[in-house]
Amino acid sequence: MDNQHLVINNGNDGKQLYMSSELPQHVMPTPSEGDRDDEIDLKELFIVLRKRLWLIILVAFLVFAACFVFTLGIEPTYRASAKIQIESEDSGQVLSFDVALGESGNDEFYQTQYELLKSYTLASKVIDDLGLEEYFSSGLTSGGGLLDRVVKVSKATLYGEEKAAGFPLGEYPAEERFISGLTIAPVKKSQIVKVSYDSSDPELSKNIVNSISKHFIEMTLARRFDAAKDAQKFLDIKVTQAASDLELLEQTLIDYAKKESIVQIDGESSQSLSAQKTAELSAALTIAQGERIEAEARYRELSSSQGVVRALESPALQSLKQTVVELQGEYQKNLQKYKSGYPLMISMRKQIYQFQQQIETETAAIKRATRGSLQAVYLAAKEKEANLKSSLGQQKDLLLTERDKGIEYGSLLRQVSIKRKVYEGLLLRATEVSIAAGIGTNNISVVDSAILPYKAQSPNLKMNFALGGVLGLMLGVVIAFLLEFMSNGIKSSEELKKALGLPLLGIIPMVKGKAGSHFLATFDHPSSGSAEAFRAVRTNLLFSSADGVPEVIAVTSSIPSEGKSSSCMNIATAFAHAGSRVLLVDADMRKPVVHKQLKLDNSLGLSSFLSHQVEIEDVLQKTLVDGVFAITSGPIPPNPSELLSSKRLESIFDLAPDRFDIIIVDSPPVIGLADALVISNRAKATVLVSAFDAADKRAIQITLEKLKQARSNLLGVLFTKVKDGYGYSSYYGDVYQYEYGENNKKLAG
């Protein structure tokens, strides 16, 4: 083996231990957070229910029994019911001045009727009618049920002699006790209301319901009659007041019209006539403005050069211009023949000049005549426009004055109209109310009167018992899951794989029988489920690495009593049955058990060899299983960790593969001791044994961290003590004690 070593501190006495620093062939996997999801597994839920079945049954039975006792303690009550019809009353609209109820109005109306049925007034009338004053005043509304008596005593304590801030309170109302048994249930989409009453006396229940129906009808009639009388008095006062107000307003309107000279001709007021005249003046002004604009445009056009040109385009003037052009052309033509001083040329120039003088004279005359005419038209149009503007302004001022007067007049006119409508409406309503008050009809009628109840309303035995059973089962299941999830131990193989992130080498069932019967289960009962499980573990170890089964396997656990020693012996037996030579080394020198279970001599053993007292051949022993040899722990030494860290331990491991095919080392638990870390560091591989519900998740995580620090090659985990194939085992506690030798020295785990 490699001579490199790791130095670690022994937690017990502070001494340093030396372990191999050779990296194992396989890096120990660490649990991944992604694998620890909280998915709900139906199989796990079923396992919890199966495990806690008797607890669930016990809780369900207790709840059912409590429900049974509670139900028997309730005094039977009987319900009598009657159906009454409540119609929306048209006369109610007259009396309350409603125009239309509408859907929301109907809801309010019917809700009001339901509250009237539960009113103290109606309750008092029924109590007086049936002579139940003493019955409800004393609170003895039911018989001698245990629960009812408890309720009565409680109410008497709460309400009978209670005081508030030093002042005595009133007595608990008899009407309130009466109403407590009353039920009002409207029938959907109808005008029918079901009135029911619960009492321990069936005859009393019937009489109360019928009395409620009778007095509710009488109370409704009385309320309608009183409301009609009050409304009639009120309307008479309002009609008189409205008539007086209308007369006063009409006189005010007449006086104002006289004062402001407001008249109406054929339905039109003076204001309307002024508005019409204003409109006419406005139209005339618009026309005058158009005429002025047109005259001004013509006048300004003549003033421009282009306008002058168009004005001078007369036939005579054009003829003169044409003559001048022709003479000038002829003059230029003759100029080629004659000199300018030639008499003919002089004569032609005089002639041209004379025609040009005529053109200028004609042009000036035309300009003067045209400008004078257009100017006269323009000035006339402008004057007309100014006159119309002045008239329109005066008319507008007059119209505004009349309009101010008309606003006040119109306001008075509207007030008169409104007051007249109010007066007419009140007069009509007063007549209707007077008629309605004398009719005496009712909108309440009894559809079905109450009859004597033929069965008890409560308690409902079937429902109560069924409810008690269901609630009991539900409570039992809840308690079972609470207890299960409050436990922090590993409860299933799936949970173990999620928590560790390691391969599961096998699941070993719990072996029933006397203590120690499971130690050689594979040898004593080769056809049992346990033997088959260990053979499966052997197969998994064969395929745990590319080179086959590791030559030296250390088997350890987090805490004691998880089944590592029995697992070591059964794994060794399984390999021996397959033809392998196996050496079982009991390296648990603090609390050894191998020699006891195999009935071997322990006077010499591993401690003797490691302390140089004997050689290997002196401590090798045959066991009752062919192919399995053992080295027991030997006498318990005072310093197991120092002995295990010596190089002589490696000489034992070197026996494989020459003399043994596989060496299985029974190591102490990891938590609290350094022994297992030393062994797992030097072994080729390590197997972690974990029992169901033995070590909690935190302890297992600590174990993994320590094995990782020790550079262990952790192959996987072996799940032991599976109960009845469901993945559960006995609970061994969170804290364990590990005895040291026969002196029972306890080491905290």
C-alpha positions in Angstrom: 0.0 0.0 0.0 1.0 3.7 -0.4 3.2 5.1 2.3 1.7 8.6 2.2 -0.4 9.4 5.2 -2.9 12.0 6.4 -2.7 13.4 10.0 -5.9 13.9 11.8 -6.7 14.6 15.5 -8.2 12.0 17.7 -11.3 13.6 19.3 -10.9 11.6 22.5 -7.4 12.2 23.8 -6.0 14.8 21.4 -3.4 12.4 19.9 -2.6 12.5 16.2 -3.6 9.6 13.9 -2.1 8.7 10.6 -4.2 7.7 7.7 -3.4 7.1 4.0 -3.8 10.2 1.8 -4.2 8.1 -1.3 -7.2 9.2 -3.3 -9.7 6.4 -3.7 -10.6 5.1 -7.1 -14.0 6.6 -7.0 -14.8 10.1 -5.6 -17.5 9.8 -2.9 -20.7 11.4 -4.3 -22.3 14.2 -2.3 -26.0 14.7 -2.2 -27.2 17.2 -4.7 -29.8 19.8 -3.8 -31.6 19.1 -7.0 -32.3 15.5 -5.9 -34.0 16.6 -2.7 -37.3 17.7 -4.2 -40.4 17.5 -2.1 -42.5 15.6 -4.6 -45.5 13.8 -3.0 -45.2 10.0 -3.5 -48.5 8.2 -3.2 -46.7 5.1 -2.2 -45.0 6.9 0.7 -48.4 8.3 1.8 -49.8 4.7 1.8 -46.8 3.5 3.8 -47.5 6.2 6.5 -51.2 5.2 6.7 -50.2 1.5 7.0 -47.7 2.2 9.7 -50.1 4.4 11.8 -53.2 2.4 11.0 -54.0 1.6 14.7 -53.4 5.2 15.7 -55.9 6.3 13.0 -58.4 3.7 14.1 -58.0 4.8 17.8 -58.5 8.5 17.0 -61.5 7.7 14.8 -63.1 5.6 17.5 -62.5 8.3 20.2 -64.0 11.0 18.0 -66.9 8.7 17.0 -67.5 7.9 20.7 -67.5 11.6 21.6 -69.9 12.4 18.8 -72.1 9.5 20.0 -72.2 10.8 23.6 -72.8 14.4 22.4 -75.7 13.3 20.1 -77.3 11.3 22.9 -77.0 14.3 25.2 -79.0 16.5 22.8 -82.8 16.7 23.6 -84.9 16.0 20.4 -86.5 19.1 18.9 -89.5 19.1 16.5 -90.1 21.6 13.7 -93.5 22.8 12.5 -93.7 24.8 9.3 -96.2 27.0 7.4 -96.0 28.6 4.0 -97.2 32.2 3.5 -97.4 34.3 0.3 -96.1 37.9 0.4 -97.1 39.9 -2.7 -95.6 43.3 -3.6 -98.3 45.8 -2.6 -99.4 48.4 -5.1 -101.0 50.4 -2.4 -97.6 50.5 -0.7 -96.4 52.5 -3.7 -99.2 55.1 -3.2 -98.5 55.4 0.5 -94.7 55.6 0.2 -94.7 57.7 -3.0 -92.8 55.1 -4.9 -93.0 55.3 -8.7 -91.8 51.7 -9.3 -90.1 49.2 -7.0 -87.8 47.6 -9.6 -85.6 44.5 -8.8 -83.6 46.2 -6.0 -86.8 47.6 -4.5 -88.4 44.2 -4.5 -85.3 42.8 -2.7 -85.5 45.5 0.0 -89.3 45.0 0.3 -89.0 41.2 0.9 -86.0 41.6 3.2 -88.1 44.0 5.2 -90.9 41.5 5.5 -88.5 38.8 6.7 -87.2 41.1 9.4 -90.7 41.9 10.4 -91.4 38.2 10.8 -88.4 38.1 13.3 -89.3 41.3 15.1 -89.8 41.7 18.8 -93.2 43.2 18.2 -94.6 40.1 16.4 -92.9 37.8 18.9 -94.5 39.7 21.8 -98.0 39.3 20.2 -97.5 35.5 19.8 -96.2 35.1 23.3 -99.2 37.0 24.7 -101.7 35.1 22.4 -100.4 31.7 23.6 -99.7 32.6 27.2 -96.0 31.8 27.0 -94.7 34.7 29.1 -93.4 32.5 31.9 -92.2 29.8 29.5 -89.9 32.1 27.6 -89.1 34.5 30.5 -87.7 31.6 32.6 -85.6 30.3 29.8 -87.0 26.8 30.1 -87.7 26.5 26.4 -86.6 22.8 26.3 -86.4 19.8 28.5 -83.7 18.1 30.4 -81.0 17.3 27.9 -77.5 17.3 29.4 -76.2 19.7 26.8 -79.3 22.0 27.0 -78.9 22.2 30.8 -75.2 23.2 30.4 -76.3 25.9 27.8 -79.0 27.2 30.2 -76.6 27.5 33.1 -74.0 29.2 30.9 -76.6 31.7 29.6 -77.8 32.4 33.2 -74.3 33.1 34.2 -73.6 35.3 31.2 -76.9 37.3 31.1 -78.7 36.8 34.5 -76.6 38.8 36.9 -74.1 40.6 34.6 -73.2 44.2 35.4 -71.5 46.7 33.2 -69.3 49.4 34.8 -71.2 49.1 38.1 -74.7 49.5 36.5 -77.1 46.6 36.3 -78.1 45.4 32.9 -81.6 44.4 31.8 -82.9 40.9 31.8 -82.4 38.7 28.8 -85.5 39.4 26.6 -88.1 36.6 26.3 -88.6 37.7 22.7 -85.0 36.9 22.0 -85.5 33.3 23.3 -88.6 33.1 21.2 -86.8 34.2 18.1 -83.9 31.8 18.6 -86.2 28.9 17.6 -87.7 30.7 14.6 -86.5 30.1 11.0 -87.5 32.2 8.0 -86.7 30.5 4.6 -87.7 32.2 1.4 -88.5 29.9 -1.5 -86.3 30.9 -4.5 -87.9 32.6 -7.4 -91.3 32.9 -5.8 -93.3 35.0 -3.3 -93.6 32.0 -0.9 -91.9 32.2 2.5 -91.5 29.1 4.7 -91.9 29.9 8.5 -90.6 27.2 10.8 -90.3 26.9 14.6 -88.2 24.4 16.5 -89.2 23.3 20.0 -89.0 20.2 22.2 -92.9 20.2 22.3 -94.3 19.4 18.8 -97.7 20.8 19.7 -96.2 24.1 20.8 -94.2 24.3 17.6 -97.4 24.0 15.5 -99.3 26.5 17.6 -96.5 29.1 17.5 -96.2 28.9 13.7 -99.9 29.3 13.1 -100.0 32.2 15.6 -97.1 33.9 13.8 -99.0 33.6 10.5 -102.2 35.1 12.0 -100.6 38.0 13.8 -98.3 38.8 10.9 -101.4 39.3 8.7 -103.1 41.4 11.3 -100.0 43.5 12.0 -99.6 44.1 8.2 -103.2 45.3 7.9 -102.8 47.6 10.9 -99.6 49.0 9.6 -101.2 49.7 6.2 -104.2 51.3 7.8 -102.1 53.5 10.0 -99.8 54.4 7.2 -102.8 55.4 5.0 -104.3 57.6 7.7 -100.9 59.3 8.3 -100.4 59.8 4.6 -103.8 61.2 4.1 -103.3 63.8 6.8 -99.9 64.7 5.4 -101.2 65.0 1.8 -104.1 67.3 2.9 -101.6 69.7 4.5 -99.4 69.5 1.4 -102.2 70.1 -1.0 -103.4 73.2 0.9 -99.9 74.6 1.0 -99.3 73.9 -2.7 -102.5 75.7 -3.7 -101.5 78.8 -1.7 -98.0 78.8 -3.2 -99.4 78.4 -6.8 -101.8 81.3 -6.3 -99.0 83.6 -5.0 -96.7 82.7 -7.9 -99.4 83.4 -10.5 -100.1 86.8 -9.1 -96.4 87.6 -9.0 -96.1 86.7 -12.7 -99.0 89.0 -13.7 -97.6 91.9 -11.7 -94.2 91.6 -13.3 -95.7 91.5 -16.9 -97.6 94.7 -16.2 -94.7 96.4 -14.8 -92.3 95.6 -17.6 -95.0 96.0 -20.4 -94.5 92.4 -21.5 -97.3 91.3 -23.9 -98.0 88.3 -26.0 -99.6 88.6 -29.5 -100.9 85.3 -31.0 -98.7 83.4 -28.7 -95.6 85.5 -29.4 -94.2 87.9 -26.8 -92.7 91.4 -27.5 -89.3 89.8 -27.1 -90.0 87.5 -30.1 -91.1 90.5 -32.2 -87.9 92.5 -31.4 -85.8 89.5 -32.3 -87.5 89.2 -35.6 -86.9 92.9 -36.5 -83.2 92.5 -35.4 -82.9 89.6 -37.8 -84.4 91.6 -40.7 -82.0 94.5 -40.0 -79.1 92.1 -39.9 -80.0 90.7 -43.3 -80.4 94.2 -44.8 -77.0 95.2 -43.4 -75.4 92.1 -45.0 -76.8 93.0 -48.4 -75.6 96.7 -48.1 -72.2 95.5 -47.1 -72.0 93.4 -50.2 -73.1 96.3 -52.4 -70.5 98.7 -50.8 -67.8 96.1 -51.2 -68.6 95.7 -54.9 -68.7 99.5 -55.6 -65.5 100.0 -53.7 -63.8 97.3 -55.7 -64.8 98.9 -59.0 -63.7 102.3 -57.9 -60.3 101.0 -56.7 -59.8 99.0 -59.9 -60.2 102.2 -62.0 -57.5 103.8 -59.8 -55.0 101.1 -60.7 -53.1 101.2 -64.1 -54.7 97.9 -65.2 -58.1 99.4 -64.5 -57.3 102.5 -66.6 -56.3 100.3 -69.5 -59.6 98.5 -69.4 -61.5 101.8 -69.1 -59.7 103.3 -72.2 -60.5 100.4 -74.4 -63.2 102.3 -76.4 -63.6 101.8 -80.2 -62.9 105.5 -81.1 -59.7 105.6 -79.0 -58.6 102.3 -80.5 -59.2 103.6 -84.0 -57.0 106.7 -83.3 -54.2 104.5 -81.9 -54.4 102.3 -85.0 -54.1 105.3 -87.3 -51.0 106.5 -85.4 -49.4 103.1 -85.7 -50.0 103.0 -89.5 -48.6 106.5 -89.9 -45.5 105.6 -87.9 -45.0 102.6 -90.0 -45.3 104.5 -93.3 -43.0 107.2 -91.9 -40.3 104.6 -91.2 -40.7 103.2 -94.6 -40.3 106.6 -96.3 -37.4 107.4 -94.1 -35.4 104.9 -96.1 -36.0 107.0 -99.2 -36.1 110.5 -97.9 -34.3 112.5 -95.3 -36.1 113.7 -92.2 -36.1 117.2 -93.5 -37.9 116.3 -96.6 -41.3 118.2 -96.8 -43.2 114.9 -97.0 -41.5 113.6 -93.9 -42.2 116.9 -92.0 -45.8 116.7 -93.0 -46.1 113.1 -91.8 -44.6 114.0 -88.4 -47.1 116.8 -87.9 -49.9 114.5 -88.8 -48.7 111.8 -86.3 -48.4 114.5 -83.6 -52.0 115.7 -84.2 -53.4 112.2 -83.8 -51.4 111.6 -80.6 -52.8 114.9 -79.2 -56.3 113.6 -80.0 -55.6 110.3 -78.2 -54.5 112.2 -75.0 -57.5 114.4 -75.0 -59.9 111.5 -75.5 -58.2 109.5 -72.7 -58.4 112.3 -70.2 -62.1 112.8 -70.9 -62.9 109.1 -70.5 -61.0 108.9 -67.2 -62.9 111.9 -65.7 -66.3 110.5 -66.7 -65.7 107.0 -65.4 -64.1 108.0 -62.1 -66.9 110.4 -61.2 -69.6 107.8 -61.8 -68.0 105.0 -59.8 -67.2 107.3 -56.9 -70.8 108.4 -56.6 -72.0 104.8 -56.5 -69.4 103.9 -53.9 -70.2 106.8 -51.6 -73.9 106.0 -51.7 -73.4 102.3 -50.8 -71.1 103.3 -47.9 -73.7 105.7 -46.5 -76.4 103.1 -46.7 -74.2 100.6 -44.8 -73.5 103.1 -42.0 -77.2 103.8 -41.6 -78.1 100.1 -41.3 -75.3 99.5 -38.8 -76.6 102.3 -36.6 -80.2 100.9 -36.8 -79.0 97.4 -36.0 -77.1 98.5 -33.0 -80.1 100.3 -31.6 -82.3 97.3 -32.2 -79.8 95.0 -30.4 -79.7 97.2 -27.4 -83.5 97.1 -27.3 -83.5 93.3 -27.7 -81.0 92.8 -24.9 -83.1 94.9 -22.6 -86.2 92.9 -23.4 -84.3 89.7 -23.1 -83.2 90.5 -19.5 -86.8 91.2 -18.7 -87.8 87.9 -20.5 -85.4 85.8 -18.3 -87.1 86.9 -15.1 -90.5 86.5 -16.7 -89.6 83.0 -18.0 -88.3 82.0 -14.5 -91.5 83.1 -13.0 -93.4 81.3 -15.7 -91.5 78.0 -15.0 -92.0 78.3 -11.3 -95.8 78.6 -11.9 -95.7 75.6 -14.2 -93.8 73.4 -11.7 -95.9 74.5 -8.8 -99.0 73.7 -10.8 -97.8 70.2 -11.5 -96.9 69.6 -7.9 -100.3 70.8 -6.8 -102.1 68.5 -9.3 -99.9 65.5 -8.3 -100.5 66.0 -4.6 -104.2 66.4 -5.3 -104.3 63.1 -7.3 -102.2 61.3 -4.7 -104.5 62.5 -1.9 -107.5 61.1 -3.7 -105.7 57.7 -4.3 -104.7 57.5 -0.6 -108.2 58.3 0.5 -109.5 55.4 -1.6 -106.7 53.0 -0.5 -107.3 53.7 3.1 -110.9 52.5 2.8 -110.2 49.3 0.9 -108.7 47.2 3.8 -107.1 44.5 1.5 -103.9 42.6 2.5 -101.0 41.4 0.5 -100.2 38.5 3.0 -102.0 35.2 2.7 -101.5 31.7 4.3 -100.7 29.0 1.7 -100.2 26.1 4.1 -100.9 26.1 7.8 -98.6 24.3 10.2 -99.4 20.7 11.1 -98.3 18.5 14.0 -94.7 17.3 13.3 -94.4 13.6 12.8 -90.6 13.2 13.4 -87.8 14.9 15.3 -85.9 17.6 13.5 -82.7 17.1 15.5 -80.5 15.4 16.4 -80.0 13.6 13.1 -78.5 10.4 14.3 -77.3 9.1 10.9 -75.7 12.3 9.9 -74.1 12.9 13.3 -72.6 9.4 13.4 -71.4 9.6 9.8 -69.9 13.0 10.4 -68.2 11.7 13.6 -66.7 8.8 11.8 -65.5 10.9 8.9 -64.1 13.6 11.2 -62.5 10.9 13.3 -60.8 9.4 10.3 -59.7 12.7 9.0 -58.3 13.8 12.4 -56.5 10.4 12.7 -54.9 10.8 9.3 -53.8 14.3 10.2 -52.3 13.2 13.5 -50.6 10.3 11.8 -49.0 12.5 9.2 -48.0 15.1 11.8 -46.3 12.5 13.9 -44.6 11.1 10.8 -43.3 14.4 9.5 -42.2 15.5 13.0 -39.9 12.6 13.0 -36.6 13.5 11.3 -35.5 9.9 10.6 -35.1 8.3 7.2 -38.4 6.5 6.5 -38.1 5.2 3.0 -35.5 4.1 0.5 -36.5 7.0 -1.8 -36.0 9.5 1.0 -32.6 7.9 1.8 -31.4 8.2 -1.8 -32.6 11.8 -1.9 -30.8 12.6 1.4 -27.5 10.9 0.6 -27.3 11.0 -3.2 -25.7 7.5 -3.0 -26.5 4.2 -4.7 -28.8 1.9 -2.7 -26.9 -1.4 -2.4 -29.8 -3.2 -0.9 -32.8 -3.3 1.4 -32.7 -5.8 4.3 -36.0 -6.7 5.9 -36.4 -7.0 9.7 -35.9 -10.6 11.0 -38.5 -11.5 13.6 -37.4 -13.8 16.4 -35.1 -13.8 19.4 -32.1 -11.4 19.6 -29.2 -12.5 17.4 -31.3 -14.7 15.2 -30.6 -12.3 12.3 -26.8 -12.5 12.6 -26.5 -15.7 10.5 -29.8 -15.4 8.6 -28.1 -16.1 5.3 -26.5 -19.3 6.8 -29.4 -20.5 8.9 -32.2 -19.7 6.5 -30.7 -19.5 3.0 -34.1 -19.4 1.4 -35.5 -16.5 3.5 -36.1 -13.0 2.3 -33.2 -11.7 4.3 -30.8 -14.2 2.7 -32.0 -13.2 -0.8 -31.6 -9.6 0.1 -27.9 -10.1 1.1 -27.3 -12.1 -2.1 -28.6 -9.0 -3.9 -26.2 -6.9 -2.0 -23.4 -9.3 -3.0 -24.3 -8.8 -6.6 -24.4 -5.1 -6.3 -20.9 -5.1 -4.8 -19.6 -7.2 -7.6 -20.7 -4.5 -10.1 -19.8 -1.6 -7.8 -16.6 -0.8 -9.7 -15.0 -1.6 -13.0 -12.5 -4.0 -11.4 -15.3 -6.0 -9.6 -15.8 -6.2 -5.9 -13.2 -4.2 -3.9 -10.7 -6.4 -2.0 -11.2 -4.6 1.4 -14.6 -3.3 2.3 -15.2 -1.4 5.5 -18.8 -1.5 6.8 -19.8 1.3 9.2 -22.9 3.3 10.3 -23.8 6.6 11.7 -24.9 5.4 15.2 -25.0 2.0 17.0 -27.7 -0.6 16.5 -28.2 0.0 12.8 -27.2 -3.6 11.9 -23.7 -3.2 10.6 -22.2 -6.2 12.4 -25.0 -8.6 11.3 -24.7 -7.1 7.8 -21.0 -7.9 7.7 -21.5 -11.5 8.7 -24.3 -12.0 6.2 -22.4 -10.4 3.4 -19.4 -12.5 4.2 -21.6 -15.6 4.2 -23.2 -14.6 0.8 -19.7 -14.3 -0.8 -18.6 -17.6 0.8 -21.6 -19.4 -0.7 -20.5 -18.0 -4.1 -17.1 -19.7 -3.6 -15.0 -16.8 -2.3 -12.6 -17.0 0.7 -13.7 -14.2 3.0 -12.0 -12.7 6.0 -14.2 -11.0 8.6 -12.3 -8.5 10.8 -14.1 -7.2 13.9 -12.5 -3.7 14.1 -15.0 -2.4 16.6 -12.7 -2.7 19.6 -14.9 -0.6 21.8 -18.0 -2.8 21.7 -17.3 -6.0 19.8 -20.1 -8.5 19.0 -18.7 -10.8 16.3 -17.1 -13.3 18.7 -20.3 -13.4 20.8 -22.5 -14.2 17.8 -20.1 -16.7 16.2 -19.0 -18.2 19.6 -15.3 -17.6 18.9 -12.4 -17.2 21.3 -11.6 -13.5 21.9 -8.6 -13.9 24.2 -6.4 -13.0 21.2 -7.5 -10.8 18.3 -7.0 -7.7 16.3 -5.9 -5.6 19.4 -3.3 -8.3 20.2 -1.9 -8.3 16.6 -1.9 -4.5 16.3 0.0 -4.2 19.6 2.7 -6.6 18.4 1.8 -9.3 20.9 1.1 -12.0 18.2 1.2 -12.6 14.5 -1.6 -12.9 12.0 -1.7 -16.7 12.1 -2.3 -16.6 15.8 -5.5 -14.6 15.5 -7.1 -16.2 12.4 -10.0 -18.4 13.3 -12.4 -20.5 11.2 -16.1 -20.0 11.6 -19.0 -22.4 11.2 -19.5 -21.0 7.7 -17.2 -22.7 5.2 -15.0 -20.2 3.5 -15.4 -17.5 6.1 -12.5 -16.8 8.5 -12.6 -14.2 11.3 -10.3 -12.0 13.3 -12.1 -11.0 16.5 -11.5 -7.7 18.2 -9.4 -9.2 21.0 -9.1 -7.7 24.4 -10.4 -4.2 24.6 -7.5 -1.8 24.4 -7.3 1.6 26.1 -6.3 3.3 22.8 -8.2 1.8 19.8 -7.6 4.8 17.5 -3.8 4.7 17.9 -3.8 0.9 17.2 -5.9 1.2 14.1 -3.7 3.9 12.7 -0.6 1.7 12.9 0.9 0.1 9.8 0.2 -3.4 11.0 -3.5 -2.9 10.0 -2.3 -2.6 6.4 -0.6 -6.0 6.7 -4.0 -7.5 7.4 -5.5 -5.8 4.4 -2.5 -7.1 2.3 -3.8 -10.7 2.8 -6.1 -9.9 -0.1 -6.1 -11.1 -2.8 -3.3 -13.7 -2.1 -5.0 -15.6 0.8 -8.5 -14.1 0.7 -10.7 -12.9 -2.1 -12.3 -10.3 0.0 -11.8 -8.8 3.5 -14.9 -7.3 5.3 -14.1 -5.0 8.2 -16.8 -4.4 10.9 -16.0 -0.7 11.8 -17.4 1.3 14.7 -20.0 4.0 14.1 -18.7 7.2 12.6 -20.3 9.8 14.9 -18.3 10.5 18.0 -15.3 8.3 17.1 -12.3 8.5 14.8 -11.9 4.7 14.5 -14.3 4.3 11.5 -12.6 7.2 9.6 -9.1 5.6 10.0 -10.4 2.3 8.7 -12.5 3.7 5.8 -9.4 5.7 4.7 -7.3 2.6 4.5 -10.0 0.2 3.1 -10.5 0.0 -0.7 -14.2 0.9 -0.3 -16.7 1.7 2.4 -20.4 0.7 2.8 -22.6 2.8 5.0 -25.4 0.9 6.9 -28.5 2.9 7.8 -31.5 1.5 9.6 -35.0 2.7 9.1 -35.9 5.6 11.4 -32.7 5.1 13.4 -30.4 8.1 12.7 -31.9 11.4 11.6 -31.0 13.2 8.5 -28.6 15.5 10.2 -26.6 12.6 11.7 -26.4 11.0 8.3 -25.2 14.3 6.7 -22.5 14.6 9.4 -21.4 11.0 8.7 -21.1 11.8 5.0 -19.0 14.9 5.7 -16.7 13.0 8.0 -16.2 10.2 5.5 -15.6 12.7 2.7 -12.9 14.4 4.9 -11.3 10.9 5.4 -11.1 10.4 1.6 -13.3 7.3 1.8 -14.4 5.5 -1.3 -18.1 5.2 -0.4 -19.8 2.6 -2.6 -23.3 3.1 -1.4 -25.7 2.6 1.4 -27.3 -0.5 2.8 -30.8 0.0 4.2 -31.6 -2.4 7.1 -34.4 -3.4 9.5 -37.2 -2.9 7.0 -40.4 -3.8 8.7 -42.9 -6.1 6.8 -41.6 -4.9 3.5 -43.1 -1.4 3.9 -39.9 0.5 4.6 -40.5 1.1 8.4 -38.7 0.1 11.5 -38.8 0.7 15.2 -37.7 4.1 16.4 -34.4 4.0 18.3 -34.1 7.6 19.4 -32.1 10.6 18.4 -29.3 10.1 21.0 -27.4 6.9 21.4 -25.0 5.6 24.0 -22.0 3.5 23.1 -20.5 1.4 25.9 -16.8 1.0 26.2 -15.9 -2.5 27.4 -17.2 -4.2 30.4 -16.7 -1.0 32.4 -19.8 0.4 30.6 -18.0 3.6 29.8 -20.4 5.7 27.7 -19.3 7.7 24.8 -21.6 10.4 23.4 -22.6 9.6 19.8 
